[in-house]
Structures are given as C-alpha cells and as structure tokens.
Amino acid sequence: MPKANETVLEIDLGALTHNFNYLKSKLQPQTRFLAVVKAFAYGSDSVEIAKHLQKLNVDYFAVAYTKEGVALRDAGITTPILVLHPQPTNFKTIIERCLEPSLYNAKVLNEFINVAEEEKQSKYPIHIKFNTGLNRLGFWESDVNYVVSKLKPTTSVLAKSLFSHLAASEDINEIDFTNHQIENFKKIAEIFRAKIGHRPWLHICNTSGVLNYPNAHLDMVRYGIGLYGFGNSAKEDKNLKPVASLKSVISQIHKIEKGESVGYNRAYKAKGFETTATIPIGHADGITRVYGNEKGFVIINGKVAPIIGNVCMDMIMVNITDIECKEGDEVIIFDTKHKASVLAESVHTISYEILTAISQRVKRVFLNSI
C-alpha cells in the first residue's frame, strides 16, 4: 500500500469482500444476509460500501435513520433498505424512496399505517420490532394482539419481518440470558404468525449472534461490525480483515527540555530532554480528548508513540524520543496489523466508537475495488 502523505482513511474493499464471504459461509443457503451500513458504514463510507456489497448480491441493507437511506437511494442503491429507527415526520419520504420502516411502538405503527393509507399503498413492507431484553426499542410480547388488530383490517401495509435485538451475544457470561431472548422471540413469532395468517421473516442475530448462536439464524441475519473486520472475540478477529486504516504524517518535530510543556493547559511536561512530533489529526477528526495524556498512542516506523498533552481540534502531539523518524514520515493510528480495537481498549471503549467517530472531513481512499 502507498505511504500516507496526509491524513487519510484507507478503505480496503478487498477486505470487505473477504469478510462478506467468510460471514456468508456461516449461514445456510436460504438465510438472507442483511448488511448494516448505518453511521457512514461504521465510519467508512456508506455509499461506496453499499455499492460494493450490492455487487456481491447482498440481500438487504439497514440504516438507522431515513436520511441515510435516502443517501443510498440517491447513489443508485436498489437493494431493499430497512430503516431501524425512523421518525413519523419522515414517513412520506420513506414511501417515496422505497425504504422499509421498523415499527416499534403504537405511535409509529398507527402513524405509518395512516400515511400508507393516505398515499394509497398496497402491502407496503414494514418490519415489526419486539423487545426481548435490550429494553431500547420494540413492542412487548403482550402487544402481539394489539399489533395484529392494527394490521389485519388494512391492506396498506404488510409485515415483511419480525425482529428483535440481542443484548449480550458476545458475552460468554450471558449465554442463559441470550438463549432466553432467542426462545422468547421464537415464542412471540409463533403467536404472531398464527394470528396474522402469514409468515413474516424472522431475524434476531447481529454479528456476535451469528457466530455464537447458529441455532438462531432464522430467516435473515444482520451483520454490522463483522463486515468491517471485527468479530468481538480474539478467535473470530483472526478470521476477519479490518476494512479501514487511519493514517497520517509527521508535520513537525520539536526537541524540548525538562519541564517544558506541550499543548493546551500545559497538560504534559517533559521529564527530561525529549523529542515530540506533531500530527495533523485531532478531536475534530475523531481522535477525542480522552486519548490524550499518554492514554492513547500511534505507531511510527513500527514503534509505539504515546499521545502527550491534550488532543487539539486538528492536531495531536506524540513522544518520539526513542523513535528514529523525520518530518513527512507516515503515522498509523490503526490499520490491519495495529487494530482499532487495541487503541480503543487503551481508553476502555470499543472499536465501534473509534471507527464511527472518524470525521467526514478525513479524506477517504478506496483500495481493491471490484
């Protein structure tokens, strides 16, 4: 790969293909593959990621918000798109752009039915979400009769799927809880299908759910973080390739004496004669202030360089006292070898957070397109 000469996010579409094929191999041929491309495809680029996956014949996409789905439609994506957290103010747009809403409580169910009837829709596909323990969004098991009573009298909408979300599918200490969620969802689905008179698809598994609970793949699975190279376990991480690599360069090198300070609020003071490097990436780019003061680090010429002082809006400073390097040398924040999950662990967070935080002002470079 070419060396970075500015701050860039490299997106390896070949790695995406590898992850897609590996994750698909975990499924039965009849199980549908839904790719989650919300949050700019986990901080990369939702349009380019979706275009690539569409070429690979993915079955479905999911986004969080209506605006994200509209952006995909504007880019020419024709694959079905599930909107996981729509708001009633966008329901007409959802229908206009052929997006499919998740309906998760009485308010959104009734309002979408009203809009669908006003727009003279027939069997418009909707997805009904049930809460089985995450306690975030979704109808309760006790709401099945109510939902059915609203769907049966209208021809404007049709329940295409029922789904739920696992709360702790990656946690080996929560196997009993997860199995309870799965069984509860199957029970809800059985009652719903019997009362509604047709068989909506069922899906409950996220990446960790697919990998850890093969009995729960059902009709479709939702792959998010796994597509981008993280399996939520050391074992599965070895089978996946990180799609995104965040790189930058050394802008300037300083030599400072003992007691001299670095950055805002003089948060770091040299312990002796030290050498520092300034790098053009900061909290406006997604490297938040929590990584400052030697909690976070970058890699320069294969060596760890701790971030010193407070992270600035557009810059970080790192300690390179024991590293041979020069201005213009490449800096790796994370890549395939030095994973985002490791950097995230340094401040007790998760890879999802650092990936999705990468600002849109960071230049995207695409590698290994089909």
VOPAGU-2260 file (C-alpha; in pm, 1 decimal, decimal comma):
REM VOPAGU-2260
SITE   aa  ch    i         X         Y         Z
SITE  MET   A    0       0,0       0,0       0,0
SITE  PRO   A    1     125,1     353,1     -72,0
SITE  LYS   A    2     256,6     554,3     221,6
SITE  ALA   A    3      24,6     824,3     350,9
SITE  ASN   A    4     134,7    1183,1     289,2
SITE  GLU   A    5    -166,2    1339,1     460,5
SITE  THR   A    6    -439,8    1227,7     697,7
SITE  VAL   A    7    -641,0     959,2     517,8
SITE  LEU   A    8    -880,8     678,0     590,8
SITE  GLU   A    9    -794,3     389,6     361,2
SITE  ILE   A   10   -1089,9     162,7     290,3
SITE  ASP   A   11    -992,3    -179,1     161,5
SITE  LEU   A   12   -1282,3    -314,4     -42,0
SITE  GLY   A   13   -1092,2    -639,5     -90,1
SITE  ALA   A   14   -1103,5    -688,7     286,3
SITE  LEU   A   15   -1475,4    -617,7     274,7
SITE  THR   A   16   -1518,5    -891,6      12,9
SITE  HIS   A   17   -1319,5   -1133,1     231,2
SITE  ASN   A   18   -1534,8   -1054,7     535,8
SITE  PHE   A   19   -1856,7   -1085,3     336,3
SITE  ASN   A   20   -1758,3   -1426,6     202,0
SITE  TYR   A   21   -1640,5   -1552,1     541,9
SITE  LEU   A   22   -1953,8   -1435,1     719,8
SITE  LYS   A   23   -2179,1   -1570,9     445,9
SITE  SER   A   24   -2010,1   -1909,9     486,5
SITE  LYS   A   25   -2155,3   -1924,3     837,9
SITE  LEU   A   26   -2510,3   -1923,2     702,1
SITE  GLN   A   27   -2737,7   -2179,5     546,9
SITE  PRO   A   28   -2801,4   -2109,8     176,2
SITE  GLN   A   29   -3158,3   -1996,2     243,8
SITE  THR   A   30   -3064,0   -1749,1     519,8
SITE  ARG   A   31   -3066,5   -1391,1     398,4
SITE  PHE   A   32   -2770,7   -1157,4     456,6
SITE  LEU   A   33   -2852,9    -806,0     577,9
SITE  ALA   A   34   -2559,8    -563,5     583,1
SITE  VAL   A   35   -2576,0    -281,2     836,0
SITE  VAL   A   36   -2436,5      36,2     677,6
SITE  LYS   A   37   -2559,1     293,9     928,6
SITE  ALA   A   38   -2328,7     567,4    1063,0
SITE  PHE   A   39   -2147,8     605,3     728,8
SITE  ALA   A   40   -2094,9     228,0     724,7
SITE  TYR   A   41   -1932,7     229,7    1067,8
SITE  GLY   A   42   -1728,1     539,7     989,6
SITE  SER   A   43   -1602,1     440,5     646,0
SITE  ASP   A   44   -1823,6     542,5     353,0
SITE  SER   A   45   -2177,6     411,1     332,5
SITE  VAL   A   46   -2223,9     475,5     -38,6
SITE  GLU   A   47   -1906,0     301,6    -155,5
SITE  ILE   A   48   -1952,3      17,0      91,8
SITE  ALA   A   49   -2312,8     -34,1     -19,4
SITE  LYS   A   50   -2221,9     -20,2    -388,3
SITE  HIS   A   51   -1957,3    -286,7    -332,5
SITE  LEU   A   52   -2189,1    -511,0    -131,9
SITE  GLN   A   53   -2464,7    -470,0    -388,5
SITE  LYS   A   54   -2223,3    -610,1    -647,7
SITE  LEU   A   55   -2171,3    -906,2    -412,6
SITE  ASN   A   56   -2550,1    -962,9    -414,2
SITE  VAL   A   57   -2619,5    -883,2     -51,0
SITE  ASP   A   58   -2990,1    -935,2      25,8
SITE  TYR   A   59   -3066,7    -629,9     238,8
SITE  PHE   A   60   -2921,2    -314,8     387,1
SITE  ALA   A   61   -3004,4    -149,1     718,2
SITE  VAL   A   62   -2954,5     210,7     822,8
SITE  ALA   A   63   -3051,6     388,8    1142,9
SITE  TYR   A   64   -3219,5     697,9    1001,6
SITE  THR   A   65   -3424,2     787,9     696,0
SITE  LYS   A   66   -3163,1    1036,6     573,1
SITE  GLU   A   67   -2907,5     755,3     549,8
SITE  GLY   A   68   -3141,3     550,4     335,6
SITE  VAL   A   69   -3214,9     845,3     106,8
SITE  ALA   A   70   -2840,5     895,4      52,6
SITE  LEU   A   71   -2811,1     534,7     -63,0
SITE  ARG   A   72   -3106,8     566,5    -297,8
SITE  ASP   A   73   -2957,5     889,5    -440,1
SITE  ALA   A   74   -2637,3     694,6    -508,2
SITE  GLY   A   75   -2821,7     431,6    -708,9
SITE  ILE   A   76   -2863,8     158,2    -448,1
SITE  THR   A   77   -3165,8     -54,4    -540,9
SITE  THR   A   78   -3134,0    -331,4    -279,7
SITE  PRO   A   79   -3407,2    -323,3      -9,6
SITE  ILE   A   80   -3320,5     -92,9     282,2
SITE  LEU   A   81   -3454,2    -131,8     635,9
SITE  VAL   A   82   -3467,2     189,3     842,2
SITE  LEU   A   83   -3411,1      81,0    1201,0
SITE  HIS   A   84   -3516,5     396,9    1385,6
SITE  PRO   A   85   -3749,4     604,9    1168,5
SITE  GLN   A   86   -3945,9     904,9    1292,4
SITE  PRO   A   87   -4302,3     983,6    1180,1
SITE  THR   A   88   -4200,0    1314,4    1025,4
SITE  ASN   A   89   -4013,3    1113,4     759,6
SITE  PHE   A   90   -4279,8     854,5     676,8
SITE  LYS   A   91   -4380,1    1009,9     343,2
SITE  THR   A   92   -4014,8    1025,8     242,7
SITE  ILE   A   93   -3974,0     660,8     337,5
SITE  ILE   A   94   -4254,0     565,9      99,7
SITE  GLU   A   95   -4135,4     799,6    -176,9
SITE  ARG   A   96   -3787,2     646,6    -166,0
SITE  CYS   A   97   -3897,4     284,3    -125,2
SITE  LEU   A   98   -3743,1     243,4     219,4
SITE  GLU   A   99   -3881,5      -3,7     471,7
SITE  PRO   A  100   -3950,5     112,5     828,8
SITE  SER   A  101   -3901,5     -67,1    1155,9
SITE  LEU   A  102   -4215,7      -2,2    1358,8
SITE  TYR   A  103   -4155,6     -39,5    1728,6
SITE  ASN   A  104   -4444,5     113,5    1924,5
SITE  ALA   A  105   -4812,2     202,9    1890,2
SITE  LYS   A  106   -4745,9     561,9    1786,0
SITE  VAL   A  107   -4519,8     481,9    1490,9
SITE  LEU   A  108   -4732,6     183,3    1385,1
SITE  ASN   A  109   -5054,3     384,6    1371,4
SITE  GLU   A  110   -4893,0     685,0    1207,7
SITE  PHE   A  111   -4726,6     478,2     938,4
SITE  ILE   A  112   -5049,5     295,5     859,9
SITE  ASN   A  113   -5225,3     632,9     829,8
SITE  VAL   A  114   -4959,8     766,7     592,6
SITE  ALA   A  115   -4959,9     447,1     386,6
SITE  GLU   A  116   -5337,9     468,6     350,0
SITE  GLU   A  117   -5319,2     836,7     256,0
SITE  GLU   A  118   -5057,0     751,5      -6,4
SITE  LYS   A  119   -5280,8     469,8    -135,5
SITE  GLN   A  120   -5021,7     199,6     -73,6
SITE  SER   A  121   -5090,5    -171,4    -101,6
SITE  LYS   A  122   -4900,0    -420,6     112,0
SITE  TYR   A  123   -4616,9    -174,6     177,4
SITE  PRO   A  124   -4337,1    -372,9     350,7
SITE  ILE   A  125   -4289,3    -297,9     719,2
SITE  HIS   A  126   -4081,0    -466,1     988,6
SITE  ILE   A  127   -4217,5    -511,4    1339,6
SITE  LYS   A  128   -3965,1    -494,1    1622,1
SITE  PHE   A  129   -4015,9    -672,8    1953,0
SITE  ASN   A  130   -3823,8    -603,1    2273,0
SITE  THR   A  131   -3688,2    -923,0    2427,4
SITE  GLY   A  132   -3445,4    -779,7    2681,6
SITE  LEU   A  133   -3235,4    -497,9    2535,0
SITE  ASN   A  134   -3504,6    -255,3    2655,4
SITE  ARG   A  135   -3428,0       4,3    2392,6
SITE  LEU   A  136   -3695,3     -12,9    2120,9
SITE  GLY   A  137   -3974,3    -257,8    2046,7
SITE  PHE   A  138   -4319,4    -386,6    2128,0
SITE  TRP   A  139   -4361,0    -623,0    2422,4
SITE  GLU   A  140   -4482,5    -979,5    2396,4
SITE  SER   A  141   -4811,6    -860,9    2544,7
SITE  ASP   A  142   -4857,6    -626,7    2247,9
SITE  VAL   A  143   -4893,8    -903,2    1988,1
SITE  ASN   A  144   -5274,9    -891,0    1987,0
SITE  TYR   A  145   -5270,9    -512,3    1958,4
SITE  VAL   A  146   -5029,0    -514,1    1662,3
SITE  VAL   A  147   -5227,6    -781,9    1482,9
SITE  SER   A  148   -5550,3    -588,7    1543,2
SITE  LYS   A  149   -5399,5    -288,6    1363,6
SITE  LEU   A  150   -5253,0    -484,9    1072,8
SITE  LYS   A  151   -5542,6    -716,9     988,0
SITE  PRO   A  152   -5800,9    -451,5     890,0
SITE  THR   A  153   -5569,5    -267,7     646,6
SITE  THR   A  154   -5428,6    -365,4     308,3
SITE  SER   A  155   -5193,7     -66,5     302,5
SITE  VAL   A  156   -4906,1    -244,4     480,0
SITE  LEU   A  157   -4773,1    -596,5     519,5
SITE  ALA   A  158   -4542,9    -725,7     791,6
SITE  LYS   A  159   -4242,0    -842,7     594,4
SITE  SER   A  160   -4042,0    -937,2     901,8
SITE  LEU   A  161   -4047,0    -959,8    1278,7
SITE  PHE   A  162   -3721,4    -895,6    1458,6
SITE  SER   A  163   -3550,5    -833,2    1787,7
SITE  HIS   A  164   -3203,3    -742,2    1907,9
SITE  LEU   A  165   -2970,6    -944,5    2129,3
SITE  ALA   A  166   -2830,4    -755,7    2426,9
SITE  ALA   A  167   -2514,7    -955,1    2507,4
SITE  SER   A  168   -2449,3   -1208,0    2231,9
SITE  GLU   A  169   -2071,7   -1160,0    2256,3
SITE  ASP   A  170   -2058,6   -1222,1    2633,5
SITE  ILE   A  171   -1994,1   -1583,0    2739,4
SITE  ASN   A  172   -2121,7   -1493,6    3085,6
SITE  GLU   A  173   -2464,7   -1412,6    2944,2
SITE  ILE   A  174   -2539,0   -1730,4    2749,4
SITE  ASP   A  175   -2850,1   -1808,9    2954,3
SITE  PHE   A  176   -2984,6   -1457,6    2907,0
SITE  THR   A  177   -2921,5   -1467,6    2532,0
SITE  ASN   A  178   -3083,2   -1808,8    2494,1
SITE  HIS   A  179   -3383,2   -1676,0    2685,2
SITE  GLN   A  180   -3407,3   -1384,0    2441,9
SITE  ILE   A  181   -3393,7   -1618,7    2144,6
SITE  GLU   A  182   -3658,4   -1853,0    2281,4
SITE  ASN   A  183   -3882,4   -1563,6    2383,3
SITE  PHE   A  184   -3858,9   -1417,2    2034,4
SITE  LYS   A  185   -3943,8   -1750,5    1873,7
SITE  LYS   A  186   -4246,4   -1775,6    2103,0
SITE  ILE   A  187   -4361,4   -1424,2    2009,8
SITE  ALA   A  188   -4314,0   -1502,1    1640,2
SITE  GLU   A  189   -4511,6   -1826,4    1662,0
SITE  ILE   A  190   -4806,9   -1647,2    1825,0
SITE  PHE   A  191   -4787,7   -1355,8    1580,9
SITE  ARG   A  192   -4771,3   -1577,0    1271,2
SITE  ALA   A  193   -5068,3   -1781,5    1387,3
SITE  LYS   A  194   -5280,8   -1472,1    1445,0
SITE  ILE   A  195   -5178,5   -1272,1    1135,1
SITE  GLY   A  196   -5226,1   -1557,9     890,5
SITE  HIS   A  197   -4896,5   -1534,3     703,3
SITE  ARG   A  198   -4529,6   -1596,1     784,3
SITE  PRO   A  199   -4313,1   -1283,5     811,9
SITE  TRP   A  200   -3937,6   -1343,5     805,0
SITE  LEU   A  201   -3767,2   -1365,0    1143,2
SITE  HIS   A  202   -3429,7   -1217,6    1241,9
SITE  ILE   A  203   -3257,7   -1158,8    1574,6
SITE  CYS   A  204   -2883,7   -1216,8    1520,3
SITE  ASN   A  205   -2619,0    -947,6    1498,7
SITE  THR   A  206   -2255,5   -1038,2    1416,1
SITE  SER   A  207   -2184,1   -1199,7    1752,7
SITE  GLY   A  208   -2522,1   -1367,8    1749,4
SITE  VAL   A  209   -2447,9   -1529,5    1414,5
SITE  LEU   A  210   -2106,6   -1651,7    1525,2
SITE  ASN   A  211   -2209,6   -1772,4    1870,0
SITE  TYR   A  212   -2570,0   -1888,8    1825,1
SITE  PRO   A  213   -2607,3   -2079,1    1495,9
SITE  ASN   A  214   -2944,9   -2208,6    1615,3
SITE  ALA   A  215   -3081,8   -1854,2    1592,1
SITE  HIS   A  216   -3000,0   -1758,8    1232,2
SITE  LEU   A  217   -3366,4   -1796,8    1134,2
SITE  ASP   A  218   -3467,1   -1631,6     803,1
SITE  MET   A  219   -3217,5   -1345,5     799,0
SITE  VAL   A  220   -2918,9   -1216,6     997,8
SITE  ARG   A  221   -2789,5    -863,7    1044,2
SITE  TYR   A  222   -2414,1    -824,2    1003,0
SITE  GLY   A  223   -2264,4    -497,3    1122,6
SITE  ILE   A  224   -1921,9    -481,8    1286,2
SITE  GLY   A  225   -1817,5    -818,6    1140,6
SITE  LEU   A  226   -1833,0    -677,7     787,6
SITE  TYR   A  227   -1581,1    -413,7     888,7
SITE  GLY   A  228   -1335,5    -665,4    1032,0
SITE  PHE   A  229   -1419,7    -722,0    1397,9
SITE  GLY   A  230   -1572,5   -1039,2    1539,1
SITE  ASN   A  231   -1599,5    -929,9    1902,9
SITE  SER   A  232   -1360,7   -1208,4    2005,3
SITE  ALA   A  233    -991,5   -1276,8    1954,3
SITE  LYS   A  234   -1075,5   -1605,3    1781,8
SITE  GLU   A  235   -1307,2   -1452,1    1523,9
SITE  ASP   A  236   -1092,5   -1141,6    1473,9
SITE  LYS   A  237    -831,1   -1372,5    1318,5
SITE  ASN   A  238   -1080,3   -1473,7    1050,2
SITE  LEU   A  239   -1168,3   -1117,7     954,5
SITE  LYS   A  240    -978,4    -828,0     797,3
SITE  PRO   A  241   -1024,5    -469,0     915,4
SITE  VAL   A  242   -1161,0    -265,8     626,8
SITE  ALA   A  243   -1046,6      78,0     746,5
SITE  SER   A  244    -693,8     204,4     816,4
SITE  LEU   A  245    -644,9     554,1     957,3
SITE  LYS   A  246    -309,6     709,4     872,8
SITE  SER   A  247    -140,5    1047,5     887,9
SITE  VAL   A  248     207,7    1206,3     872,9
SITE  ILE   A  249     453,3    1390,2    1093,6
SITE  SER   A  250     413,9    1763,4    1029,3
SITE  GLN   A  251     684,7    1891,0    1263,6
SITE  ILE   A  252     937,5    1762,6    1515,0
SITE  HIS   A  253    1034,5    1952,6    1831,1
SITE  LYS   A  254    1313,4    1898,0    2080,8
SITE  ILE   A  255    1219,2    2016,1    2429,4
SITE  GLU   A  256    1395,5    2037,5    2762,0
SITE  LYS   A  257    1297,2    1904,2    3100,7
SITE  GLY   A  258     999,2    2092,1    3243,4
SITE  GLU   A  259     881,5    2235,7    2912,0
SITE  SER   A  260     513,5    2180,9    2844,4
SITE  VAL   A  261     328,0    2051,4    2540,1
SITE  GLY   A  262     -16,8    2158,9    2422,2
SITE  TYR   A  263    -313,4    2330,9    2578,9
SITE  ASN   A  264    -326,9    2384,0    2953,5
SITE  ARG   A  265      34,9    2264,9    2976,4
SITE  ALA   A  266    -108,6    1919,9    3035,5
SITE  TYR   A  267     221,7    1743,8    2961,2
SITE  LYS   A  268     562,3    1843,0    3096,7
SITE  ALA   A  269     881,6    1685,1    2974,6
SITE  LYS   A  270    1057,1    1456,0    3220,0
SITE  GLY   A  271    1394,0    1522,7    3055,5
SITE  PHE   A  272    1528,7    1609,5    2711,6
SITE  GLU   A  273    1257,1    1478,5    2480,2
SITE  THR   A  274    1155,9    1482,4    2116,0
SITE  THR   A  275     795,1    1530,1    2008,5
SITE  ALA   A  276     610,9    1506,7    1678,0
SITE  THR   A  277     301,4    1699,6    1575,7
SITE  ILE   A  278      48,7    1512,6    1358,8
SITE  PRO   A  279    -241,5    1667,6    1161,2
SITE  ILE   A  280    -533,0    1485,6    1320,1
SITE  GLY   A  281    -735,3    1586,3    1624,2
SITE  HIS   A  282   -1066,6    1564,9    1802,3
SITE  ALA   A  283   -1248,4    1720,4    1505,2
SITE  ASP   A  284   -1130,2    1418,0    1306,8
SITE  GLY   A  285   -1242,8    1160,7    1560,9
SITE  ILE   A  286    -944,1    1126,8    1795,5
SITE  THR   A  287   -1119,7    1252,8    2104,3
SITE  ARG   A  288    -956,2    1422,1    2400,1
SITE  VAL   A  289    -986,1    1104,5    2604,3
SITE  TYR   A  290    -687,6     966,1    2408,6
SITE  GLY   A  291    -459,9    1244,8    2533,1
SITE  ASN   A  292    -213,7    1246,7    2821,1
SITE  GLU   A  293     -48,7     914,8    2733,0
SITE  LYS   A  294    -369,8     709,9    2727,6
SITE  GLY   A  295    -373,6     670,9    2350,7
SITE  PHE   A  296     -90,5     614,3    2103,0
SITE  VAL   A  297       7,3     596,9    1737,4
SITE  ILE   A  298     257,0     381,0    1550,5
SITE  ILE   A  299     559,5     537,3    1379,8
SITE  ASN   A  300     809,1     315,8    1198,4
SITE  GLY   A  301     675,4      15,7    1385,3
SITE  LYS   A  302     708,7     168,5    1732,1
SITE  VAL   A  303     452,3     297,6    1978,6
SITE  ALA   A  304     445,1     674,9    2024,8
SITE  PRO   A  305     223,8     785,9    2316,8
SITE  ILE   A  306      -5,2    1083,9    2265,5
SITE  ILE   A  307     109,8    1356,0    2506,6
SITE  GLY   A  308     -79,6    1656,5    2632,8
SITE  ASN   A  309    -438,3    1730,2    2541,8
SITE  VAL   A  310    -563,9    1632,1    2198,0
SITE  CYS   A  311    -623,3    1951,8    1997,4
SITE  MET   A  312    -901,5    2011,2    1748,3
SITE  ASP   A  313    -678,9    1948,1    1446,8
SITE  MET   A  314    -355,3    1806,7    1591,4
SITE  ILE   A  315    -203,3    1562,6    1833,9
SITE  MET   A  316     148,1    1560,6    1974,0
SITE  VAL   A  317     332,6    1236,6    2044,5
SITE  ASN   A  318     653,8    1137,5    2218,8
SITE  ILE   A  319     913,7    1013,3    1966,5
SITE  THR   A  320    1220,9    1038,7    2191,9
SITE  ASP   A  321    1319,7     677,7    2126,2
SITE  ILE   A  322    1196,2     653,5    1766,5
SITE  GLU   A  323    1404,0     721,9    1458,2
SITE  CYS   A  324    1184,1     926,7    1227,6
SITE  LYS   A  325    1163,8    1251,3    1034,8
SITE  GLU   A  326     908,3    1507,1     922,8
SITE  GLY   A  327     689,7    1358,6     649,0
SITE  ASP   A  328     709,0    1003,5     783,7
SITE  GLU   A  329     387,5     801,3     790,7
SITE  VAL   A  330     190,1     767,8    1114,7
SITE  ILE   A  331     -52,8     481,5    1173,8
SITE  ILE   A  332    -343,2     541,0    1407,1
SITE  PHE   A  333    -491,1     199,7    1327,3
SITE  ASP   A  334    -469,1     -49,3    1041,6
SITE  THR   A  335    -487,0    -422,8     974,6
SITE  LYS   A  336    -188,8    -500,2    1199,6
SITE  HIS   A  337    -243,8    -233,4    1464,3
SITE  LYS   A  338    -616,2    -273,3    1516,7
SITE  ALA   A  339    -866,5      -8,5    1616,1
SITE  SER   A  340    -989,3    -241,3    1889,5
SITE  VAL   A  341    -649,8    -224,5    2063,4
SITE  LEU   A  342    -642,0     154,4    2051,1
SITE  ALA   A  343    -999,0     162,3    2179,6
SITE  GLU   A  344    -910,8     -66,6    2470,6
SITE  SER   A  345    -643,8     181,8    2582,3
SITE  VAL   A  346    -924,1     414,7    2693,7
SITE  HIS   A  347   -1172,9     140,3    2790,6
SITE  THR   A  348   -1404,0     177,9    2493,2
SITE  ILE   A  349   -1486,9     -37,6    2189,1
SITE  SER   A  350   -1388,0     -43,9    1823,1
SITE  TYR   A  351   -1736,6      71,9    1718,1
SITE  GLU   A  352   -1680,9     406,2    1887,0
SITE  ILE   A  353   -1344,6     491,8    1735,9
SITE  LEU   A  354   -1449,6     376,3    1387,9
SITE  THR   A  355   -1776,0     568,6    1376,7
SITE  ALA   A  356   -1611,0     881,3    1519,1
SITE  ILE   A  357   -1388,0     936,9    1214,6
SITE  SER   A  358   -1490,0    1272,5    1073,5
SITE  GLN   A  359   -1619,8    1311,4     721,8
SITE  ARG   A  360   -1350,4    1572,4     660,9
SITE  VAL   A  361   -1087,2    1297,4     665,5
SITE  LYS   A  362   -1005,7    1201,4     307,0
SITE  ARG   A  363   -1126,3     855,1     202,8
SITE  VAL   A  364    -903,3     643,2     -22,6
SITE  PHE   A  365   -1051,6     324,6    -171,3
SITE  LEU   A  366    -840,8      17,3    -241,5
SITE  ASN   A  367    -908,0    -310,9    -427,3
SITE  SER   A  368   -1243,8    -229,4    -578,7
SITE  ILE   A  369   -1415,6    -494,8    -793,1
